[in-house]
Amino acid sequence: MSAIVLAILIVSAIGLFAGLVLAVASHFMSVPKNETEVRIRECLPGANCGACGFTGCDGYAKALAEVDGTKTNLCVPGADAVAKKIADVLGVEAEDVIEQVAFVRCSGDCINRKDRHIYEGIKSCAAAQMLYGGSGMCTYGCLGLGDCAKVCPQSAICIENGIAHVDTRKCVGCGLCAKTCPNHLIDLFPDVRQVVVCCSNKEKGAVVRAKCSSGCIGCGLCARNCEQGAVSVVNNLAVIDYDKCVNCGKCAEKCPVKVIKFADFSGSHRF
C-alpha cells in the first residue's frame, strides 16, 4: 500500500471518528427547546431592529415565553397582526400596538442650507460628522450621505437635494435609522400625529437664518396662535406638546419659515 493511500485512509478514519463524537455530543449535550418560544419566534417578522427593547426577535420571543408580564404589543414593525398571533400562542388577550413612523427633524437641504466646506471623504454621515460636524454651517442638520437609508429594511428613506426623506407609507417604525443617525435627527412618533417641527437647531433666530433659510427662528408665532396651548418655544426651538395638540394645523399655517409641517404621516400598516 502506498504512503498516499495510507494517509488518505488515516485522515478519513479520523474524520469519521470525529463526526461520530460530535453527533453523540450534540445528542446528549443539546439544550431542550421551549416550544412556546419557537412558536412565538415564528410569529415575529425577523427584523431584529430592537424596537421592542430586547436583543432582536429571539430575545423578545424568549422573554414572552419565560417572563410573566412581558407585553405582547412591543413589536412595532409587526403591528396589530403580530400582536394578535403572539396573544393566540400565549392564550391571552391581544394588546393594541401603537404604530410609529420615522421623521427627520431637518429641512436644510442643499438649496436652503449654507455650506462652509466641500466634503470629499467617505460617503458616510458618521465619517462626515467627525470632520468639523459635516460640510454645512448648521451642525445640527442632516448630513445627507444616507447612513439611515442604508440600514432601512423597507427602503423607506431616500436622499433628495442633500437631505434624508422618509416615505411613511413604507415605514414600519423599526427605528434602525434613528439609531444610525450621528446627529440624532430622526425620531419615531405615532403615525396619527399630523404636525411636526422640521428643525433641530437651538441657536438664536439670527444665527439660524445666517446658516439655513428653512430653520426655526424661535419667533413664537406658532405658540401665540395655538388655541390649545400645545406649542411653546424652548431653547429657541418650537416644541409641540402632543397631549394637547388637536392637529388643527394653525401653527404650520402661521410659521413664517414653514418649518412646521402639517400632513398625513400614516405608516405602512394603514395601507
Buried (B, 14 or more C-beta within 10 A) or exposed (E): EEEEEEEEEEEEEEEEEEEEEEEEEEEEEEEEEBEBBEBBBEBBBEBBBBBBEBEBBBBBBBBBBEEEEBBBBBBBBBBBEBBBBBBEBBEEEBBEBBBBBBBBBBBBBBEBBEBEEEBEEEEBBBBBBEEEBBBBBBBBBBBBBBBBBBBBBBEBBBBEEBBBBBBBBBBBBBBBBBBBBBBEBBBBBEBBBBBBBBBBBBBEBEBBBEBBBBBBBBBBBBBEBBEBEBBBBEEBBBBBEBEEBEEBBBBBEBBEBEBBBBEEBBBBBEE
